[in-house]
């Protein structure tokens, strides 16, 4: 068959496009249009998308899909002019462009369709690579393997343990920054975000409204929440700000408790709290009074920021980066099916029927 190129998705939250290239000789065409940076067999490969003169015009992910004819999925950033330029270049190399959008919910493996339909929500390239891997190899391959065998309860249980990790690739955890006034919360948030999102001042009570910004930690989306510093008294306006911050802390998935060098005595954090990560904030000023178990961080010098970015997903999910090379369910519906399969297996029944319903999209 002739080489065909068509769009799979348009703009999404992660500003990604996806193009499908299929037909005998598609790989040879891509050898002139894609230069890999890193990659492993069966996994999405990150690289540069090249123009007619061999110049990089975007970076993206390349994934070869199983089956015949040769089929490749390419992701690129959301500027439609880049997609148009690539399609025009590939057509000059012998491909035929299809004007029809290939919907992610079309024919094919249901897990692959889930991955494609989730792709516009991918917050970054690591998340996009994860989805493409799970939809073609990963979880999709594991599910296909159950057509000829009965998985054990332990095997299903291992996948269920990874389900929260997979779902977290698309759903941001909420991480609250808590501490006394001038503990360095706003400076730290600005440094993590990469811009001055919050005005900082040595005067207490500067931050009163809740500020939320989403960043990536190890590829996972994380929504940071900053607000009023915690103290025992303040103006009516400051007390309302502390009340809002207290509610945000109570509902967070993780709390970064900033402890500057001068803080002594009991913590002002009270009640049934989420997991805490203790931060020795403003560590550039005085490290001598830092307590064991605190992660030293300075929003001014940047010390400890890389360790913090790794530690946040580790505390949330048990891993510092989005996992690669293993099957991971990534949608709530995958988890629900696996929970039903695990219940059947734990009772001595065959879990195959419920897995077949997911595999065959019944």
Steps between C-alpha positions, in 0.01 A plus 500: 500500500607862449643688797221698665530784749205629698431698813399312812440784746504877518590743777463383857594605852858397435505681161566177311413376153523142381553380144468144370726380220437154355584295197793301365805726501376728778810417704731602216313828466539570871873425482525831308252686718576391856825496696478306830657630817433208736287191484465132577336221302119502512492835677422850378816667371565868562670686217506789256256535213703614201415726209607475133851630572547270799428784738312428826159664485351340812567226751259215558447133566505215249331169569481202266170318541475124475355328195510548125538721303769712660325750725655782700350753736679834530422766759601863462420828668171675451580766241287396198751661262764248612263211426417649160870542417578141595211359299605705197859374533391138537274529197800620299677182612222282360223490760136576427322733744153412618275793584292295743585505869563150630296503821663338803183305562508332161577136426790327674622388840282659773798583722673668205183702442500593868860617467427709190188656647700589813793642303361858474491509882865398536674777697840442336720278286563241773126456549446473124775237471344307789156498335637389164701224663209371707265513202729301271718285726467536879150450634350432158742211440437359848125508442536330160708226664204405722312374195704179517561461874349567841698760699556434869348703781850623589563617143174694494577639845837630382326692221246642744783636715624691195157635402527817716836572335353466151199717578729765652664552161184683390355628829703751701558435868441794735804597707463773762790718621455560873706697749521807716514842332828561316593133508578526128181349356437759232868521403509123465182493290639771270823303459319174422264669254785688337350846524393753763147372545472627859620835638745442787572736788666484844172632644271224635158460344602588142337187356133477595315346206570146386739478206500184288754408232554166325853378435654170392697284743656196335241543223205490743276810516497654848287796605680709761282700742636801689311724737515680831777412743386325818518688830294528814363854441452759229255747350152386400613487137809296588293262715263438207802431283634251755160333513502451122856371517405258777223355284742465208749318722234262631388405147848473345662174390834608648613790720843658471559626854758778476707542816738799487802511735336714768189285550488325837225345705190305393367511148188703424378222272214321672237237443487204264768603251610364164854358471766758591836566336711711735705766324794677664421824320733799458787260559741749343464716812574248778540123476616446857149486647354268238345186648555145371245393240468845345579550132723810473360739238565862407269685265768770469802290398312204353665251735296183542249578224592197287477275804161653586367444147596132531378460856149637437390217263692248711291594803181504295547191283812315613700593190687813397409487129227360277578127465613359167538146370229339715123463458306770686122560484439871454124563509246454779305256283810278470530498879134412550526203265816378673329534839216279377751250359693495827181436698414206275850356526504541881178300519638220286309603185634559152567873439520448122145615414542850644846537344357386167233769522771767535716339232213484254343829615166339581 
